[in-house]
């Protein structure tokens, strides 16, 4: 979700403010999600660019799930 904006040089503060991004854990979370996608035979085509790691942000699990369900029909169906 963040690779595209990062590659485009976009500011990620909105994601941090909304509880959707922890910069210091982003690489680990991205790699885990990419592995899960490959395991499920989904297409993963968003390599994560290099970025400066700072301790910033805190994930809000409820907001994260809400955002995921807004973006993914399959996720909406699974979380009804």
PDB file of N, CA, C and O in Angstrom:
ATOM      1  N   UNK A   1       0.802  -1.189   0.000  1.00  0.00           N
ATOM      2  CA  UNK A   1       0.000   0.000   0.000  1.00  0.00           C
ATOM      3  C   UNK A   1       0.850   1.260   0.000  1.00  0.00           C
ATOM      4  O   UNK A   1       0.437   2.280  -0.552  1.00  0.00           O
ATOM      5  N   UNK A   2       2.023   1.211   0.604  1.00  0.00           N
ATOM      6  CA  UNK A   2       2.840   2.406   0.721  1.00  0.00           C
ATOM      7  C   UNK A   2       3.966   2.471  -0.299  1.00  0.00           C
ATOM      8  O   UNK A   2       4.588   3.523  -0.456  1.00  0.00           O
ATOM      9  N   UNK A   3       4.245   1.374  -0.996  1.00  0.00           N
ATOM     10  CA  UNK A   3       5.354   1.384  -1.954  1.00  0.00           C
ATOM     11  C   UNK A   3       5.114   2.403  -3.062  1.00  0.00           C
ATOM     12  O   UNK A   3       6.030   3.140  -3.428  1.00  0.00           O
ATOM     13  N   UNK A   4       3.904   2.454  -3.599  1.00  0.00           N
ATOM     14  CA  UNK A   4       3.595   3.406  -4.670  1.00  0.00           C
ATOM     15  C   UNK A   4       3.807   4.843  -4.251  1.00  0.00           C
ATOM     16  O   UNK A   4       4.532   5.578  -4.921  1.00  0.00           O
ATOM     17  N   UNK A   5       3.185   5.267  -3.145  1.00  0.00           N
ATOM     18  CA  UNK A   5       3.420   6.639  -2.691  1.00  0.00           C
ATOM     19  C   UNK A   5       4.883   6.919  -2.367  1.00  0.00           C
ATOM     20  O   UNK A   5       5.372   8.020  -2.618  1.00  0.00           O
ATOM     21  N   UNK A   6       5.588   5.927  -1.811  1.00  0.00           N
ATOM     22  CA  UNK A   6       7.001   6.125  -1.504  1.00  0.00           C
ATOM     23  C   UNK A   6       7.806   6.330  -2.784  1.00  0.00           C
ATOM     24  O   UNK A   6       8.646   7.227  -2.856  1.00  0.00           O
ATOM     25  N   UNK A   7       7.548   5.495  -3.799  1.00  0.00           N
ATOM     26  CA  UNK A   7       8.259   5.623  -5.075  1.00  0.00           C
ATOM     27  C   UNK A   7       7.956   6.950  -5.756  1.00  0.00           C
ATOM     28  O   UNK A   7       8.799   7.494  -6.470  1.00  0.00           O
ATOM     29  N   UNK A   8       6.751   7.472  -5.536  1.00  0.00           N
ATOM     30  CA  UNK A   8       6.354   8.747  -6.136  1.00  0.00           C
ATOM     31  C   UNK A   8       6.824   9.943  -5.302  1.00  0.00           C
ATOM     32  O   UNK A   8       6.583  11.092  -5.672  1.00  0.00           O
ATOM     33  N   UNK A   9       7.492   9.674  -4.183  1.00  0.00           N
ATOM     34  CA  UNK A   9       7.998  10.749  -3.348  1.00  0.00           C
ATOM     35  C   UNK A   9       6.921  11.468  -2.554  1.00  0.00           C
ATOM     36  O   UNK A   9       7.099  12.622  -2.162  1.00  0.00           O
ATOM     37  N   UNK A  10       5.799  10.789  -2.314  1.00  0.00           N
ATOM     38  CA  UNK A  10       4.683  11.395  -1.584  1.00  0.00           C
ATOM     39  C   UNK A  10       4.971  11.431  -0.086  1.00  0.00           C
ATOM     40  O   UNK A  10       5.728  10.612   0.436  1.00  0.00           O
ATOM     41  N   UNK A  11       4.363  12.381   0.584  1.00  0.00           N
ATOM     42  CA  UNK A  11       4.455  12.510   2.025  1.00  0.00           C
ATOM     43  C   UNK A  11       3.536  11.456   2.663  1.00  0.00           C
ATOM     44  O   UNK A  11       2.381  11.315   2.262  1.00  0.00           O
ATOM     45  N   UNK A  12       4.041  10.735   3.633  1.00  0.00           N
ATOM     46  CA  UNK A  12       3.278   9.660   4.274  1.00  0.00           C
ATOM     47  C   UNK A  12       2.695  10.062   5.625  1.00  0.00           C
ATOM     48  O   UNK A  12       2.162   9.216   6.342  1.00  0.00           O
ATOM     49  N   UNK A  13       2.789  11.329   5.978  1.00  0.00           N
ATOM     50  CA  UNK A  13       2.317  11.765   7.290  1.00  0.00           C
ATOM     51  C   UNK A  13       0.834  11.485   7.505  1.00  0.00           C
ATOM     52  O   UNK A  13       0.433  11.190   8.631  1.00  0.00           O
ATOM     53  N   UNK A  14       0.022  11.565   6.484  1.00  0.00           N
ATOM     54  CA  UNK A  14      -1.400  11.275   6.626  1.00  0.00           C
ATOM     55  C   UNK A  14      -1.637   9.846   7.064  1.00  0.00           C
ATOM     56  O   UNK A  14      -2.495   9.588   7.908  1.00  0.00           O
ATOM     57  N   UNK A  15      -0.883   8.910   6.498  1.00  0.00           N
ATOM     58  CA  UNK A  15      -1.003   7.502   6.892  1.00  0.00           C
ATOM     59  C   UNK A  15      -0.567   7.305   8.346  1.00  0.00           C
ATOM     60  O   UNK A  15      -1.180   6.544   9.095  1.00  0.00           O
ATOM     61  N   UNK A  16       0.498   8.002   8.725  1.00  0.00           N
ATOM     62  CA  UNK A  16       0.992   7.909  10.106  1.00  0.00           C
ATOM     63  C   UNK A  16      -0.046   8.478  11.059  1.00  0.00           C
ATOM     64  O   UNK A  16      -0.355   7.876  12.087  1.00  0.00           O
ATOM     65  N   UNK A  17      -0.587   9.658  10.708  1.00  0.00           N
ATOM     66  CA  UNK A  17      -1.582  10.320  11.566  1.00  0.00           C
ATOM     67  C   UNK A  17      -2.859   9.499  11.718  1.00  0.00           C
ATOM     68  O   UNK A  17      -3.518   9.573  12.755  1.00  0.00           O
ATOM     69  N   UNK A  18      -3.216   8.717  10.699  1.00  0.00           N
ATOM     70  CA  UNK A  18      -4.438   7.909  10.736  1.00  0.00           C
ATOM     71  C   UNK A  18      -4.226   6.546  11.398  1.00  0.00           C
ATOM     72  O   UNK A  18      -5.165   5.756  11.492  1.00  0.00           O
ATOM     73  N   UNK A  19      -3.013   6.264  11.853  1.00  0.00           N
ATOM     74  CA  UNK A  19      -2.742   4.989  12.518  1.00  0.00           C
ATOM     75  C   UNK A  19      -2.570   3.833  11.566  1.00  0.00           C
ATOM     76  O   UNK A  19      -2.822   2.685  11.932  1.00  0.00           O
ATOM     77  N   UNK A  20      -2.132   4.124  10.313  1.00  0.00           N
ATOM     78  CA  UNK A  20      -1.997   3.078   9.308  1.00  0.00           C
ATOM     79  C   UNK A  20      -0.550   2.713   8.993  1.00  0.00           C
ATOM     80  O   UNK A  20      -0.306   1.807   8.197  1.00  0.00           O
ATOM     81  N   UNK A  21       0.406   3.398   9.599  1.00  0.00           N
ATOM     82  CA  UNK A  21       1.808   3.149   9.255  1.00  0.00           C
ATOM     83  C   UNK A  21       2.710   3.333  10.465  1.00  0.00           C
ATOM     84  O   UNK A  21       2.620   4.334  11.176  1.00  0.00           O
ATOM     85  N   UNK A  22       3.572   2.362  10.687  1.00  0.00           N
ATOM     86  CA  UNK A  22       4.686   2.461  11.625  1.00  0.00           C
ATOM     87  C   UNK A  22       5.938   2.402  10.769  1.00  0.00           C
ATOM     88  O   UNK A  22       6.299   1.333  10.275  1.00  0.00           O
ATOM     89  N   UNK A  23       6.595   3.517  10.588  1.00  0.00           N
ATOM     90  CA  UNK A  23       7.751   3.582   9.698  1.00  0.00           C
ATOM     91  C   UNK A  23       8.816   2.577  10.124  1.00  0.00           C
ATOM     92  O   UNK A  23       9.400   1.896   9.280  1.00  0.00           O
ATOM     93  N   UNK A  24       9.071   2.480  11.416  1.00  0.00           N
ATOM     94  CA  UNK A  24      10.144   1.619  11.923  1.00  0.00           C
ATOM     95  C   UNK A  24       9.855   0.124  11.751  1.00  0.00           C
ATOM     96  O   UNK A  24      10.774  -0.687  11.858  1.00  0.00           O
ATOM     97  N   UNK A  25       8.626  -0.251  11.493  1.00  0.00           N
ATOM     98  CA  UNK A  25       8.284  -1.662  11.280  1.00  0.00           C
ATOM     99  C   UNK A  25       7.835  -1.947   9.847  1.00  0.00           C
ATOM    100  O   UNK A  25       7.434  -3.066   9.528  1.00  0.00           O
ATOM    101  N   UNK A  26       7.905  -0.945   8.999  1.00  0.00           N
ATOM    102  CA  UNK A  26       7.311  -1.084   7.669  1.00  0.00           C
ATOM    103  C   UNK A  26       7.981  -2.158   6.815  1.00  0.00           C
ATOM    104  O   UNK A  26       7.280  -2.943   6.176  1.00  0.00           O
ATOM    105  N   UNK A  27       9.291  -2.218   6.782  1.00  0.00           N
ATOM    106  CA  UNK A  27       9.975  -3.220   5.953  1.00  0.00           C
ATOM    107  C   UNK A  27       9.587  -4.631   6.396  1.00  0.00           C
ATOM    108  O   UNK A  27       9.286  -5.482   5.559  1.00  0.00           O
ATOM    109  N   UNK A  28       9.591  -4.878   7.685  1.00  0.00           N
ATOM    110  CA  UNK A  28       9.245  -6.205   8.212  1.00  0.00           C
ATOM    111  C   UNK A  28       7.801  -6.564   7.858  1.00  0.00           C
ATOM    112  O   UNK A  28       7.529  -7.689   7.440  1.00  0.00           O
ATOM    113  N   UNK A  29       6.872  -5.611   8.023  1.00  0.00           N
ATOM    114  CA  UNK A  29       5.465  -5.874   7.706  1.00  0.00           C
ATOM    115  C   UNK A  29       5.275  -6.099   6.209  1.00  0.00           C
ATOM    116  O   UNK A  29       4.516  -6.981   5.806  1.00  0.00           O
ATOM    117  N   UNK A  30       5.958  -5.311   5.385  1.00  0.00           N
ATOM    118  CA  UNK A  30       5.857  -5.459   3.934  1.00  0.00           C
ATOM    119  C   UNK A  30       6.335  -6.841   3.507  1.00  0.00           C
ATOM    120  O   UNK A  30       5.669  -7.534   2.739  1.00  0.00           O
ATOM    121  N   UNK A  31       7.495  -7.227   4.015  1.00  0.00           N
ATOM    122  CA  UNK A  31       8.057  -8.530   3.640  1.00  0.00           C
ATOM    123  C   UNK A  31       7.150  -9.681   4.078  1.00  0.00           C
ATOM    124  O   UNK A  31       6.991 -10.659   3.347  1.00  0.00           O
ATOM    125  N   UNK A  32       6.558  -9.569   5.262  1.00  0.00           N
ATOM    126  CA  UNK A  32       5.646 -10.613   5.743  1.00  0.00           C
ATOM    127  C   UNK A  32       4.386 -10.674   4.877  1.00  0.00           C
ATOM    128  O   UNK A  32       3.917 -11.762   4.544  1.00  0.00           O
ATOM    129  N   UNK A  33       3.841  -9.522   4.514  1.00  0.00           N
ATOM    130  CA  UNK A  33       2.647  -9.497   3.664  1.00  0.00           C
ATOM    131  C   UNK A  33       2.958 -10.020   2.263  1.00  0.00           C
ATOM    132  O   UNK A  33       2.152 -10.743   1.677  1.00  0.00           O
ATOM    133  N   UNK A  34       4.123  -9.658   1.727  1.00  0.00           N
ATOM    134  CA  UNK A  34       4.515 -10.140   0.396  1.00  0.00           C
ATOM    135  C   UNK A  34       4.645 -11.662   0.401  1.00  0.00           C
ATOM    136  O   UNK A  34       4.215 -12.325  -0.543  1.00  0.00           O
ATOM    137  N   UNK A  35       5.230 -12.211   1.450  1.00  0.00           N
ATOM    138  CA  UNK A  35       5.368 -13.667   1.559  1.00  0.00           C
ATOM    139  C   UNK A  35       3.997 -14.327   1.650  1.00  0.00           C
ATOM    140  O   UNK A  35       3.763 -15.367   1.033  1.00  0.00           O
ATOM    141  N   UNK A  36       3.090 -13.725   2.418  1.00  0.00           N
ATOM    142  CA  UNK A  36       1.725 -14.263   2.546  1.00  0.00           C
ATOM    143  C   UNK A  36       1.010 -14.226   1.195  1.00  0.00           C
ATOM    144  O   UNK A  36       0.326 -15.180   0.824  1.00  0.00           O
ATOM    145  N   UNK A  37       1.169 -13.130   0.468  1.00  0.00           N
ATOM    146  CA  UNK A  37       0.533 -13.017  -0.850  1.00  0.00           C
ATOM    147  C   UNK A  37       1.048 -14.096  -1.798  1.00  0.00           C
ATOM    148  O   UNK A  37       0.264 -14.737  -2.499  1.00  0.00           O
ATOM    149  N   UNK A  38       2.358 -14.295  -1.819  1.00  0.00           N
ATOM    150  CA  UNK A  38       2.940 -15.320  -2.692  1.00  0.00           C
ATOM    151  C   UNK A  38       2.442 -16.702  -2.302  1.00  0.00           C
ATOM    152  O   UNK A  38       2.154 -17.532  -3.165  1.00  0.00           O
ATOM    153  N   UNK A  39       2.340 -16.946  -1.004  1.00  0.00           N
ATOM    154  CA  UNK A  39       1.853 -18.240  -0.519  1.00  0.00           C
ATOM    155  C   UNK A  39       0.416 -18.498  -0.974  1.00  0.00           C
ATOM    156  O   UNK A  39       0.041 -19.635  -1.259  1.00  0.00           O
ATOM    157  N   UNK A  40      -0.375 -17.440  -1.039  1.00  0.00           N
ATOM    158  CA  UNK A  40      -1.772 -17.552  -1.466  1.00  0.00           C
ATOM    159  C   UNK A  40      -1.935 -17.433  -2.981  1.00  0.00           C
ATOM    160  O   UNK A  40      -3.055 -17.379  -3.488  1.00  0.00           O
ATOM    161  N   UNK A  41      -0.808 -17.393  -3.702  1.00  0.00           N
ATOM    162  CA  UNK A  41      -0.797 -17.308  -5.172  1.00  0.00           C
ATOM    163  C   UNK A  41      -1.332 -15.971  -5.685  1.00  0.00           C
ATOM    164  O   UNK A  41      -1.824 -15.894  -6.811  1.00  0.00           O
ATOM    165  N   UNK A  42      -1.240 -14.911  -4.864  1.00  0.00           N
ATOM    166  CA  UNK A  42      -1.605 -13.572  -5.306  1.00  0.00           C
ATOM    167  C   UNK A  42      -0.404 -12.948  -5.994  1.00  0.00           C
ATOM    168  O   UNK A  42       0.730 -13.379  -5.782  1.00  0.00           O
ATOM    169  N   UNK A  43      -0.643 -11.948  -6.808  1.00  0.00           N
ATOM    170  CA  UNK A  43       0.424 -11.235  -7.494  1.00  0.00           C
ATOM    171  C   UNK A  43       0.973 -10.134  -6.587  1.00  0.00           C
ATOM    172  O   UNK A  43       0.226  -9.268  -6.132  1.00  0.00           O
ATOM    173  N   UNK A  44       2.261 -10.170  -6.332  1.00  0.00           N
ATOM    174  CA  UNK A  44       2.908  -9.108  -5.566  1.00  0.00           C
ATOM    175  C   UNK A  44       3.893  -8.413  -6.495  1.00  0.00           C
ATOM    176  O   UNK A  44       4.886  -9.006  -6.915  1.00  0.00           O
ATOM    177  N   UNK A  45       3.612  -7.154  -6.810  1.00  0.00           N
ATOM    178  CA  UNK A  45       4.484  -6.450  -7.756  1.00  0.00           C
ATOM    179  C   UNK A  45       4.815  -5.050  -7.252  1.00  0.00           C
ATOM    180  O   UNK A  45       4.878  -4.103  -8.037  1.00  0.00           O
ATOM    181  N   UNK A  46       5.023  -4.918  -5.957  1.00  0.00           N
ATOM    182  CA  UNK A  46       5.362  -3.605  -5.406  1.00  0.00           C
ATOM    183  C   UNK A  46       6.576  -3.725  -4.484  1.00  0.00           C
ATOM    184  O   UNK A  46       6.444  -3.739  -3.260  1.00  0.00           O
ATOM    185  N   UNK A  47       7.764  -3.811  -5.098  1.00  0.00           N
ATOM    186  CA  UNK A  47       8.958  -3.875  -4.255  1.00  0.00           C
ATOM    187  C   UNK A  47       9.073  -2.604  -3.427  1.00  0.00           C
ATOM    188  O   UNK A  47       8.742  -1.517  -3.900  1.00  0.00           O
ATOM    189  N   UNK A  48       9.530  -2.737  -2.218  1.00  0.00           N
ATOM    190  CA  UNK A  48       9.638  -1.604  -1.311  1.00  0.00           C
ATOM    191  C   UNK A  48      10.960  -0.886  -1.551  1.00  0.00           C
ATOM    192  O   UNK A  48      12.021  -1.506  -1.477  1.00  0.00           O
ATOM    193  N   UNK A  49      10.911   0.412  -1.836  1.00  0.00           N
ATOM    194  CA  UNK A  49      12.156   1.145  -2.063  1.00  0.00           C
ATOM    195  C   UNK A  49      12.919   1.352  -0.756  1.00  0.00           C
ATOM    196  O   UNK A  49      12.360   1.206   0.331  1.00  0.00           O
ATOM    197  N   UNK A  50      14.181   1.688  -0.876  1.00  0.00           N
ATOM    198  CA  UNK A  50      14.972   2.020   0.309  1.00  0.00           C
ATOM    199  C   UNK A  50      14.412   3.304   0.913  1.00  0.00           C
ATOM    200  O   UNK A  50      13.999   4.204   0.181  1.00  0.00           O
ATOM    201  N   UNK A  51      14.394   3.393   2.229  1.00  0.00           N
ATOM    202  CA  UNK A  51      13.916   4.601   2.894  1.00  0.00           C
ATOM    203  C   UNK A  51      14.599   4.728   4.244  1.00  0.00           C
ATOM    204  O   UNK A  51      15.084   3.751   4.814  1.00  0.00           O
ATOM    205  N   UNK A  52      14.624   5.958   4.740  1.00  0.00           N
ATOM    206  CA  UNK A  52      15.226   6.225   6.038  1.00  0.00           C
ATOM    207  C   UNK A  52      14.296   5.700   7.130  1.00  0.00           C
ATOM    208  O   UNK A  52      13.111   6.033   7.160  1.00  0.00           O
ATOM    209  N   UNK A  53      14.834   4.894   8.008  1.00  0.00           N
ATOM    210  CA  UNK A  53      14.034   4.314   9.085  1.00  0.00           C
ATOM    211  C   UNK A  53      14.088   5.237  10.299  1.00  0.00           C
ATOM    212  O   UNK A  53      15.156   5.519  10.841  1.00  0.00           O
ATOM    213  N   UNK A  54      12.925   5.691  10.705  1.00  0.00           N
ATOM    214  CA  UNK A  54      12.795   6.486  11.919  1.00  0.00           C
ATOM    215  C   UNK A  54      11.692   5.856  12.763  1.00  0.00           C
ATOM    216  O   UNK A  54      10.773   5.238  12.227  1.00  0.00           O
ATOM    217  N   UNK A  55      11.782   6.009  14.061  1.00  0.00           N
ATOM    218  CA  UNK A  55      10.711   5.516  14.920  1.00  0.00           C
ATOM    219  C   UNK A  55       9.596   6.537  14.842  1.00  0.00           C
ATOM    220  O   UNK A  55       9.686   7.634  15.393  1.00  0.00           O
ATOM    221  N   UNK A  56       8.548   6.149  14.147  1.00  0.00           N
ATOM    222  CA  UNK A  56       7.449   7.076  13.890  1.00  0.00           C
ATOM    223  C   UNK A  56       6.173   6.299  13.609  1.00  0.00           C
ATOM    224  O   UNK A  56       6.188   5.319  12.865  1.00  0.00           O
ATOM    225  N   UNK A  57       5.073   6.736  14.203  1.00  0.00           N
ATOM    226  CA  UNK A  57       3.770   6.142  13.939  1.00  0.00           C
ATOM    227  C   UNK A  57       3.455   4.973  14.843  1.00  0.00           C
ATOM    228  O   UNK A  57       4.346   4.373  15.443  1.00  0.00           O
ATOM    229  N   UNK A  58       2.174   4.658  14.932  1.00  0.00           N
ATOM    230  CA  UNK A  58       1.687   3.497  15.679  1.00  0.00           C
ATOM    231  C   UNK A  58       0.450   2.977  14.959  1.00  0.00           C
ATOM    232  O   UNK A  58      -0.487   3.733  14.702  1.00  0.00           O
ATOM    233  N   UNK A  59       0.447   1.696  14.636  1.00  0.00           N
ATOM    234  CA  UNK A  59      -0.674   1.076  13.929  1.00  0.00           C
ATOM    235  C   UNK A  59      -1.893   0.998  14.845  1.00  0.00           C
ATOM    236  O   UNK A  59      -1.794   0.558  15.990  1.00  0.00           O
ATOM    237  N   UNK A  60      -3.030   1.425  14.333  1.00  0.00           N
ATOM    238  CA  UNK A  60      -4.316   1.235  15.000  1.00  0.00           C
ATOM    239  C   UNK A  60      -4.976   0.051  14.284  1.00  0.00           C
ATOM    240  O   UNK A  60      -5.421   0.207  13.147  1.00  0.00           O
ATOM    241  N   UNK A  61      -5.052  -1.127  14.916  1.00  0.00           N
ATOM    242  CA  UNK A  61      -5.568  -2.317  14.231  1.00  0.00           C
ATOM    243  C   UNK A  61      -6.976  -2.135  13.671  1.00  0.00           C
ATOM    244  O   UNK A  61      -7.272  -2.639  12.588  1.00  0.00           O
ATOM    245  N   UNK A  62      -7.839  -1.435  14.377  1.00  0.00           N
ATOM    246  CA  UNK A  62      -9.205  -1.230  13.892  1.00  0.00           C
ATOM    247  C   UNK A  62      -9.228  -0.362  12.640  1.00  0.00           C
ATOM    248  O   UNK A  62      -9.945  -0.662  11.686  1.00  0.00           O
ATOM    249  N   UNK A  63      -8.445   0.715  12.642  1.00  0.00           N
ATOM    250  CA  UNK A  63      -8.383   1.583  11.467  1.00  0.00           C
ATOM    251  C   UNK A  63      -7.729   0.856  10.296  1.00  0.00           C
ATOM    252  O   UNK A  63      -8.125   1.040   9.145  1.00  0.00           O
ATOM    253  N   UNK A  64      -6.734   0.039  10.590  1.00  0.00           N
ATOM    254  CA  UNK A  64      -6.060  -0.721   9.547  1.00  0.00           C
ATOM    255  C   UNK A  64      -7.015  -1.709   8.883  1.00  0.00           C
ATOM    256  O   UNK A  64      -7.037  -1.821   7.657  1.00  0.00           O
ATOM    257  N   UNK A  65      -7.799  -2.422   9.683  1.00  0.00           N
ATOM    258  CA  UNK A  65      -8.769  -3.370   9.138  1.00  0.00           C
ATOM    259  C   UNK A  65      -9.844  -2.641   8.332  1.00  0.00           C
ATOM    260  O   UNK A  65     -10.241  -3.102   7.262  1.00  0.00           O
ATOM    261  N   UNK A  66     -10.308  -1.515   8.840  1.00  0.00           N
ATOM    262  CA  UNK A  66     -11.310  -0.725   8.121  1.00  0.00           C
ATOM    263  C   UNK A  66     -10.766  -0.280   6.764  1.00  0.00           C
ATOM    264  O   UNK A  66     -11.468  -0.367   5.756  1.00  0.00           O
ATOM    265  N   UNK A  67      -9.529   0.194   6.733  1.00  0.00           N
ATOM    266  CA  UNK A  67      -8.916   0.631   5.483  1.00  0.00           C
ATOM    267  C   UNK A  67      -8.776  -0.539   4.511  1.00  0.00           C
ATOM    268  O   UNK A  67      -9.055  -0.393   3.321  1.00  0.00           O
ATOM    269  N   UNK A  68      -8.346  -1.698   5.011  1.00  0.00           N
ATOM    270  CA  UNK A  68      -8.200  -2.884   4.181  1.00  0.00           C
ATOM    271  C   UNK A  68      -9.537  -3.290   3.578  1.00  0.00           C
ATOM    272  O   UNK A  68      -9.615  -3.607   2.391  1.00  0.00           O
ATOM    273  N   UNK A  69     -10.579  -3.282   4.386  1.00  0.00           N
ATOM    274  CA  UNK A  69     -11.909  -3.674   3.896  1.00  0.00           C
ATOM    275  C   UNK A  69     -12.455  -2.670   2.877  1.00  0.00           C
ATOM    276  O   UNK A  69     -13.219  -3.052   1.991  1.00  0.00           O
ATOM    277  N   UNK A  70     -12.079  -1.411   2.989  1.00  0.00           N
ATOM    278  CA  UNK A  70     -12.488  -0.416   2.000  1.00  0.00           C
ATOM    279  C   UNK A  70     -11.780  -0.634   0.659  1.00  0.00           C
ATOM    280  O   UNK A  70     -12.318  -0.289  -0.393  1.00  0.00           O
ATOM    281  N   UNK A  71     -10.581  -1.204   0.701  1.00  0.00           N
ATOM    282  CA  UNK A  71      -9.776  -1.386  -0.504  1.00  0.00           C
ATOM    283  C   UNK A  71      -9.971  -2.747  -1.176  1.00  0.00           C
ATOM    284  O   UNK A  71      -9.699  -2.890  -2.368  1.00  0.00           O
ATOM    285  N   UNK A  72     -10.432  -3.734  -0.432  1.00  0.00           N
ATOM    286  CA  UNK A  72     -10.433  -5.112  -0.930  1.00  0.00           C
ATOM    287  C   UNK A  72     -11.794  -5.769  -0.729  1.00  0.00           C
ATOM    288  O   UNK A  72     -12.252  -5.937   0.401  1.00  0.00           O
ATOM    289  N   UNK A  73     -12.432  -6.138  -1.828  1.00  0.00           N
ATOM    290  CA  UNK A  73     -13.754  -6.769  -1.743  1.00  0.00           C
ATOM    291  C   UNK A  73     -13.692  -8.101  -0.997  1.00  0.00           C
ATOM    292  O   UNK A  73     -14.574  -8.400  -0.192  1.00  0.00           O
ATOM    293  N   UNK A  74     -12.659  -8.899  -1.259  1.00  0.00           N
ATOM    294  CA  UNK A  74     -12.534 -10.184  -0.566  1.00  0.00           C
ATOM    295  C   UNK A  74     -12.405  -9.984   0.946  1.00  0.00           C
ATOM    296  O   UNK A  74     -12.970 -10.743   1.734  1.00  0.00           O
ATOM    297  N   UNK A  75     -11.661  -8.962   1.332  1.00  0.00           N
ATOM    298  CA  UNK A  75     -11.498  -8.680   2.759  1.00  0.00           C
ATOM    299  C   UNK A  75     -12.816  -8.230   3.377  1.00  0.00           C
ATOM    300  O   UNK A  75     -13.135  -8.604   4.506  1.00  0.00           O
ATOM    301  N   UNK A  76     -13.576  -7.433   2.645  1.00  0.00           N
ATOM    302  CA  UNK A  76     -14.901  -7.007   3.132  1.00  0.00           C
ATOM    303  C   UNK A  76     -15.773  -8.224   3.391  1.00  0.00           C
ATOM    304  O   UNK A  76     -16.441  -8.308   4.422  1.00  0.00           O
ATOM    305  N   UNK A  77     -15.767  -9.169   2.452  1.00  0.00           N
ATOM    306  CA  UNK A  77     -16.612 -10.362   2.579  1.00  0.00           C
ATOM    307  C   UNK A  77     -16.174 -11.203   3.792  1.00  0.00           C
ATOM    308  O   UNK A  77     -17.016 -11.748   4.505  1.00  0.00           O
ATOM    309  N   UNK A  78     -14.872 -11.303   4.017  1.00  0.00           N
ATOM    310  CA  UNK A  78     -14.366 -12.108   5.138  1.00  0.00           C
ATOM    311  C   UNK A  78     -14.616 -11.467   6.484  1.00  0.00           C
ATOM    312  O   UNK A  78     -14.647 -12.163   7.498  1.00  0.00           O
ATOM    313  N   UNK A  79     -14.795 -10.163   6.520  1.00  0.00           N
ATOM    314  CA  UNK A  79     -14.921  -9.450   7.804  1.00  0.00           C
ATOM    315  C   UNK A  79     -16.304  -8.869   8.023  1.00  0.00           C
ATOM    316  O   UNK A  79     -16.449  -7.859   8.712  1.00  0.00           O
ATOM    317  N   UNK A  80     -17.303  -9.479   7.460  1.00  0.00           N
ATOM    318  CA  UNK A  80     -18.686  -9.011   7.680  1.00  0.00           C
ATOM    319  C   UNK A  80     -19.167  -9.411   9.030  1.00  0.00           C
ATOM    320  O   UNK A  80     -20.303  -9.109   9.395  1.00  0.00           O
TER     321      UNK A  80
END
